[in-house]
Amino acid sequence: MHGLLEIDFEQREGKTVATALRERAPLKVLRPLYPEGNSPAHLYVLNTTGGILEGDQLNIRLQLKKETAVLVMMPAATKVHPAKTGEARQKIEFRLSQGSVLEYLTEPLLPFSGAAFHQETDIFLEDDATLFWGDILGPGRLAAGESFSYRFYENRMQIRDGKGLISKECFRIEPAITPVNAPGVMAGYTHLGSLYVCCGADPLKELFHAFRSTVMENLEWGVSLLPRRGLFVRVLGNNTPQIQDFFTTLWALFRKIVLGRMLPPVRRY
């Protein structure tokens, strides 16, 4: 199945609105909500099937035009089903124009036993664009006795702007080939979280120090400045709620320092 979701956002009379929308099953988006006023537009992205199957190709593209603000959330974890010989793929593209803000917070990705999944994310930022993007990778269906029994998970991500590359990473986890407990992989933990933040230079310095001052027990994590205009957080834990609570704490700091807002009045984690 070739799922497609393409959305363009514009600002009209001070309100962020979706001006172009293309969607194809299994991807679907609910009508934008505005619990915080005219911006940001709150968007819920759905997979209308029971998960991602072998051979599926999902494409998500968001274009935020000048001075728009969008908050994207997902109501449930992404389940990747077994693939006997092939794989499933997902490509995500964000284009953030001048002064736009994108907050993109996914639920955990859960690769089932035998799953094979490739994900590629490409983000382009114009001047003064702001990004808060996070994701979590789980070990599989722990309740069903599955833990790192998927075939592979491959992740490729890059963030660029008009000056070139800001950040790029590529990793592939194949539990049957490289034990996940090995140094440089999961080191005895079961859940992996990644968070990227890009914003202006002045709030970035304050945000970096605020992140470093955060205390969270039972997690191994670190924060690093990117070569320019951003920072990166990587965290290891043993369950989803731990990392979700941690990311919510960092999200609240981001909103306060960078956006001058409180957390939104909607359920998140």
C-alpha positions as CSV (number, residue, x, y, z in Angstrom):
1,M,0.0,0.0,0.0
2,H,1.3,3.4,-1.0
3,G,0.1,5.9,1.7
4,L,0.4,9.6,1.1
5,L,-0.1,12.7,3.2
6,E,0.8,16.1,1.8
7,I,-0.3,19.4,3.5
8,D,0.5,23.0,2.8
9,F,0.0,25.6,5.5
10,E,-0.4,29.4,5.1
11,Q,-1.2,32.3,7.4
12,R,-4.5,34.0,6.7
13,E,-5.6,36.9,8.8
14,G,-3.2,35.8,11.5
15,K,-4.4,32.2,11.5
16,T,-2.5,29.1,10.4
17,V,-4.7,27.2,7.9
18,A,-4.2,24.2,5.7
19,T,-4.6,25.4,2.1
20,A,-3.7,22.2,0.2
21,L,-4.3,18.6,1.3
22,R,-3.7,15.3,-0.4
23,E,-4.2,12.1,1.5
24,R,-4.3,8.5,0.5
25,A,-5.0,5.5,2.7
26,P,-3.8,4.4,5.1
27,L,-2.7,7.9,6.0
28,K,-5.4,10.3,7.1
29,V,-5.5,13.6,9.0
30,L,-8.2,15.0,11.2
31,R,-9.4,18.6,10.7
32,P,-7.0,21.0,12.4
33,L,-7.9,22.1,15.9
34,Y,-7.1,25.5,17.5
35,P,-7.1,25.1,21.3
36,E,-4.5,27.8,21.7
37,G,-6.0,30.5,19.4
38,N,-5.2,31.1,15.8
39,S,-1.8,29.3,16.0
40,P,-0.5,26.8,16.2
41,A,-2.9,24.5,14.2
42,H,-3.1,21.2,16.0
43,L,-3.0,18.3,13.6
44,Y,-3.6,14.6,14.4
45,V,-2.1,12.1,11.8
46,L,-3.7,8.7,11.7
47,N,-2.9,5.3,10.2
48,T,-6.3,3.9,9.5
49,T,-5.1,0.3,9.3
50,G,-3.7,-1.9,12.1
51,G,-0.2,-0.8,11.3
52,I,2.5,-0.9,8.6
53,L,2.7,-4.1,6.5
54,E,5.4,-5.6,4.3
55,G,5.6,-3.7,1.0
56,D,4.0,-0.5,2.4
57,Q,5.4,2.8,1.3
58,L,4.3,5.8,3.3
59,N,5.1,9.4,2.4
60,I,4.4,12.4,4.6
61,R,5.2,15.9,3.4
62,L,4.5,19.1,5.3
63,Q,5.1,22.6,3.8
64,L,4.9,25.4,6.4
65,K,4.8,28.8,4.7
66,K,5.9,32.1,6.2
67,E,5.0,32.7,9.9
68,T,2.8,29.6,10.2
69,A,2.8,27.4,13.3
70,V,1.8,23.7,13.4
71,L,1.7,21.1,16.1
72,V,1.6,17.5,14.8
73,M,0.6,14.6,17.1
74,M,-0.4,11.0,16.7
75,P,-3.0,9.2,18.8
76,A,-1.3,5.8,18.9
77,A,1.9,3.9,18.5
78,T,3.1,3.0,15.0
79,K,3.1,-0.8,14.7
80,V,5.3,-2.4,12.1
81,H,4.2,-6.0,11.2
82,P,6.4,-8.9,10.2
83,A,8.0,-9.0,6.8
84,K,9.0,-12.4,5.5
85,T,11.4,-11.3,2.8
86,G,10.7,-7.6,2.0
87,E,10.4,-4.5,4.0
88,A,8.2,-1.4,4.7
89,R,9.4,2.1,4.1
90,Q,8.4,5.6,5.3
91,K,9.7,8.9,4.0
92,I,9.0,12.2,5.9
93,E,9.7,15.6,4.4
94,F,9.3,19.0,6.2
95,R,9.8,22.4,4.5
96,L,9.7,25.3,7.0
97,S,9.6,28.8,5.6
98,Q,10.8,32.0,7.3
99,G,9.5,32.4,10.8
100,S,7.5,29.2,10.8
101,V,7.3,26.8,13.8
102,L,6.8,23.0,13.6
103,E,6.3,20.9,16.7
104,Y,6.3,17.2,15.7
105,L,5.8,14.6,18.4
106,T,5.2,11.0,17.4
107,E,4.1,8.1,19.5
108,P,6.5,5.1,19.8
109,L,7.5,3.0,16.8
110,L,7.0,-0.7,17.6
111,P,8.6,-3.2,15.2
112,F,7.0,-6.6,15.7
113,S,8.9,-9.9,15.5
114,G,10.2,-10.3,11.9
115,A,9.6,-6.7,11.0
116,A,11.9,-4.8,8.5
117,F,11.5,-1.1,8.4
118,H,13.4,1.8,6.7
119,Q,12.6,5.4,7.6
120,E,14.0,8.5,6.0
121,T,13.5,12.0,7.2
122,D,14.5,15.2,5.4
123,I,14.0,18.6,7.0
124,F,14.8,22.0,5.4
125,L,14.7,25.2,7.4
126,E,14.6,28.7,6.1
127,D,15.8,31.7,8.1
128,D,14.2,32.0,11.6
129,A,12.3,28.7,11.3
130,T,11.9,26.8,14.5
131,L,11.7,23.0,14.9
132,F,10.9,20.6,17.8
133,W,11.0,17.0,16.6
134,G,11.1,13.8,18.7
135,D,10.6,10.1,18.3
136,I,10.9,6.9,20.3
137,L,11.9,3.4,19.2
138,G,10.6,0.5,21.2
139,P,11.8,-3.1,21.3
140,G,8.6,-4.7,20.0
141,R,5.6,-6.2,21.8
142,L,6.9,-6.9,25.2
143,A,3.6,-8.3,26.4
144,A,3.8,-10.9,23.7
145,G,7.3,-11.9,24.7
146,E,8.9,-10.1,21.8
147,S,12.0,-8.0,22.4
148,F,14.4,-7.0,19.6
149,S,13.1,-9.9,17.5
150,Y,12.6,-7.7,14.4
151,R,14.8,-8.2,11.3
152,F,16.0,-4.6,11.1
153,Y,15.3,-1.0,11.7
154,E,17.1,1.6,9.6
155,N,16.9,5.3,10.2
156,R,18.3,8.1,8.0
157,M,17.7,11.7,8.9
158,Q,19.1,15.0,7.8
159,I,18.4,18.7,8.7
160,R,19.5,21.4,6.2
161,D,19.1,25.1,5.6
162,G,20.3,27.6,3.0
163,K,23.9,27.2,4.3
164,G,24.0,23.5,3.9
165,L,23.8,20.5,6.3
166,I,23.0,21.1,10.0
167,S,22.8,17.5,11.1
168,K,22.8,14.0,9.6
169,E,22.6,10.6,11.1
170,C,22.2,7.1,9.8
171,F,22.0,3.9,11.8
172,R,20.7,0.4,11.3
173,I,19.8,-2.1,14.1
174,E,19.8,-5.8,13.2
175,P,19.4,-7.7,16.4
176,A,20.3,-11.1,14.9
177,I,23.6,-9.7,13.6
178,T,24.7,-7.2,16.2
179,P,23.5,-7.9,19.8
180,V,21.6,-4.9,21.0
181,N,23.3,-5.0,24.4
182,A,26.7,-4.4,22.7
183,P,28.5,-1.1,23.5
184,G,27.4,1.6,21.1
185,V,23.9,0.1,20.6
186,M,21.4,-0.2,23.4
187,A,23.8,-1.0,26.3
188,G,21.2,-3.0,28.2
189,Y,18.3,-0.6,27.7
190,T,15.2,-1.4,25.7
191,H,13.9,2.0,24.4
192,L,15.6,4.7,22.4
193,G,14.5,8.3,22.1
194,S,15.8,11.1,19.9
195,L,15.0,14.8,19.9
196,Y,16.0,17.7,17.7
197,V,15.5,21.3,18.4
198,C,16.4,24.2,16.0
199,C,15.7,27.8,16.9
200,G,17.4,31.2,17.1
201,A,20.8,31.7,18.7
202,D,19.8,33.6,21.8
203,P,17.0,31.2,23.1
204,L,19.2,28.2,22.0
205,K,21.9,29.1,24.6
206,E,19.3,29.3,27.4
207,L,17.5,26.2,26.2
208,F,20.8,24.2,26.1
209,H,21.6,25.1,29.7
210,A,18.0,24.4,30.8
211,F,18.1,21.0,29.2
212,R,21.5,20.2,30.9
213,S,20.1,21.1,34.3
214,T,17.2,18.7,33.9
215,V,17.3,15.7,36.3
216,M,15.6,12.5,35.3
217,E,16.2,9.2,37.1
218,N,16.5,5.8,35.5
219,L,17.5,7.2,32.1
220,E,20.8,7.5,30.3
221,W,20.8,10.6,28.2
222,G,22.8,13.5,26.9
223,V,22.4,16.8,25.0
224,S,24.7,18.3,22.5
225,L,24.8,21.5,20.5
226,L,24.7,21.0,16.7
227,P,27.3,22.9,14.6
228,R,24.8,25.7,14.3
229,R,21.2,26.7,15.1
230,G,20.2,23.6,17.1
231,L,20.7,20.9,19.7
232,F,20.2,17.2,19.9
233,V,19.1,14.9,22.7
234,R,19.5,11.1,22.8
235,V,18.1,9.0,25.6
236,L,18.0,5.4,26.6
237,G,15.4,3.9,29.0
238,N,13.5,0.8,29.8
239,N,9.9,1.8,29.1
240,T,7.9,4.2,27.0
241,P,6.4,6.4,29.8
242,Q,9.9,7.2,31.2
243,I,11.0,8.7,27.9
244,Q,7.6,10.3,27.2
245,D,7.7,12.1,30.6
246,F,11.3,13.2,29.9
247,F,10.4,14.6,26.5
248,T,7.4,16.3,28.0
249,T,9.6,18.1,30.5
250,L,11.9,19.2,27.7
251,W,9.0,20.2,25.5
252,A,7.7,22.5,28.4
253,L,11.1,24.1,28.6
254,F,11.2,24.6,24.8
255,R,7.8,26.2,24.8
256,K,8.5,28.5,27.7
257,I,12.0,29.7,26.5
258,V,11.6,29.7,22.7
259,L,7.8,30.2,22.1
260,G,6.8,32.0,25.3
261,R,3.9,29.5,25.7
262,M,2.8,26.9,28.2
263,L,2.1,23.3,27.2
264,P,-1.1,23.0,25.2
265,P,-4.4,22.2,26.8
266,V,-4.7,18.8,25.2
267,R,-3.7,15.3,26.3
268,R,-0.1,14.6,25.4
269,Y,1.4,11.4,26.9
